């Protein structure tokens, strides 16, 4: 009788493990679903990173843009700030 109990117990354990593999947490369908979510999240992160780069570029342009406008106004129009003296030298 003991000889027949061991294979039955092993078969039951094998069925339990197979059940966990196909339906439990970390099962094959669960892993596929998580992989799909991971790909979707990576795409979302890439889009967000691109948007962040664009915004950082716009902020940088706005910060430096005023200096560029001021420099161009000084060179092309001869504009000066208060308390400055404009001296133009020709070549």
C-alpha distance (Angstrom), angle and dihedral (degrees) to the residues before:
residue distance angle dihedral
X1 . . .
X2 3.78 . .
X3 3.77 90.5 .
X4 3.83 90.8 60.5
X5 3.81 94.5 46.0
X6 3.81 95.2 59.8
X7 3.83 96.1 57.8
X8 3.81 90.6 45.2
X9 3.81 91.7 51.3
X10 3.80 90.6 47.4
X11 3.80 91.4 48.4
X12 3.82 90.8 50.3
X13 3.81 90.8 49.2
X14 3.79 89.9 49.2
X15 3.81 90.7 51.2
X16 3.81 91.2 49.1
X17 3.79 91.1 50.9
X18 3.81 91.7 47.6
X19 3.80 89.9 48.8
X20 3.81 89.7 53.1
X21 3.80 91.1 47.3
X22 3.79 93.9 54.3
X23 3.81 103.1 33.0
X24 3.80 111.9 13.7
X25 3.78 133.2 84.8
X26 3.79 109.1 -59.1
X27 3.80 91.1 21.8
X28 3.77 122.5 152.8
X29 3.84 95.1 -97.9
X30 3.79 90.0 44.8
X31 3.81 91.1 52.6
X32 3.81 91.4 49.3
X33 3.80 90.6 50.5
X34 3.81 91.4 49.4
X35 3.81 91.1 48.6
X36 3.81 89.9 52.8
X37 3.81 90.0 50.0
X38 3.79 89.8 48.9
X39 3.81 92.3 53.4
X40 3.81 90.1 47.9
X41 3.81 91.6 49.2
X42 3.82 91.8 48.8
X43 3.81 89.8 52.3
X44 3.79 90.3 48.7
X45 3.81 90.7 49.0
X46 3.81 91.2 50.0
X47 3.82 91.2 51.7
X48 3.81 90.9 47.7
X49 3.81 91.4 48.8
X50 3.81 90.3 51.5
X51 3.81 90.8 49.4
X52 3.81 89.7 48.9
X53 3.81 90.8 51.6
X54 3.80 90.9 50.9
X55 3.79 91.9 49.4
X56 3.81 92.0 47.0
X57 3.80 89.1 50.7
X58 3.81 91.0 50.5
X59 3.81 91.5 48.8
X60 3.79 90.3 48.9
X61 3.80 91.1 49.1
X62 3.79 91.0 49.8
X63 3.80 91.9 49.4
X64 3.79 94.5 47.0
X65 3.78 95.2 31.9
X66 3.78 94.1 76.6
X67 3.77 91.4 52.5
X68 3.78 90.4 49.3
X69 3.81 91.8 49.3
X70 3.80 90.5 47.9
X71 3.80 92.1 49.5
X72 3.80 92.2 48.8
X73 3.81 91.4 48.1
X74 3.80 90.1 51.3
X75 3.82 93.7 48.8
X76 3.79 101.2 39.3
X77 3.80 102.9 29.4
X78 3.78 102.1 26.6
X79 3.80 92.8 -125.0
X80 3.79 118.7 168.1
X81 3.75 136.5 -168.4
X82 3.78 121.0 -115.2
X83 3.82 112.1 -78.9
X84 3.82 91.9 23.4
X85 3.77 127.9 114.9
X86 3.78 118.8 -140.7
X87 3.77 115.5 -140.2
X88 3.78 118.7 -179.8
X89 3.78 119.4 -163.3
X90 3.79 121.9 -166.4
X91 3.77 124.8 -153.8
